[in-house]
Amino acid sequence: MSTVYLNGQFMPIEQAKVSVLDRGFLFGDGVYEVIPAYGNHLLRLNEHLRRLQNSLDAVRINNPLSQQQWTEILQTLLAKNEGQDQSVYLQVSRGAAPVRDHAFAADLVATVFVMANPMKAVSREKLEPGVSAITLDDIRWKACNIKATALLANVLLRQQAAIEGAAEAILIRDGRATEGAASNVFIVQDGVIVTPPTSPMLLPGITRDLILELAHQNDMPCAERDISEADLRAASEIWLTSSTKEILPVISLDEQPVGNGRYGPIWGSMIDIYQAYKAKLRAGEIQ
Ligand code: PDD
């Protein structure tokens, strides 16, 4: 039985209950983060907490906890739960109001929920076979930089991919690839690693930023620029990135092979660099 954190207390997950009037339940009115931990070391904790603050500011919820309080809760939860590697899910919803009303009062007490789940170890060997993806029209709103719990469009888009036997949907807005339903997208174009610039049309992924940083450190050519649908279809490599997926090679797009239909050499270099980074984090050699 896993231990979770709810509004100031640690408890078995079965005992964690929230009001049916919670606006997270009624409106999807909340924000969240997913943070991987390798050997109890949280990956890019400061960056995740900064993005949480940005999401909270954007939806006008006061951050109910300080950076130090968040850190203590996350560390305690990792210690209370099992798993060499875990992913922490944290959510802040606006809380319960006495009546259902779209508009909200400023003085509601936010609901804070955190859980930790064991994460299957991701290795180069496990990722090498790659996945297939489909393209779909990006039907989401224009504030996708907010990590909001209201994910109905993402849920339906990912489900459509699953129905079509694909692992992910790559979303197209105004002729450009924005991101996946639950991941960021990269392509390799003429040997250059390319990902769209941050904008309200996509989530500023922590994994995305880490990959760009690692590419710079290792003198791998990379660029943040728009990816047209034509660029996507002509790419020699396509990758999907997220905290839980790490860097996943896409080997087929809309049933057409990507490159030669196998993972590409630049993915091969980057995944080794990423795994080495994780190993250092796990060993406590980096923060
Ligand atoms: N999602 N874009 C979207 C729409 C996402 O939902 C995610 C991650 C990402 C990648 O962000 P990061 O590298 O910070 O994980 C991009 C998480 C994992 C989820 O919803 O479970």
Residues whose N, C-alpha, C, O or C-beta is under 5 A from the ligand:
A	BS01	PDD	V34 E179 G180 A181 A182 S183 N184 L203 P204 G205 I206 T207 R208 T241 S242 S243 T244
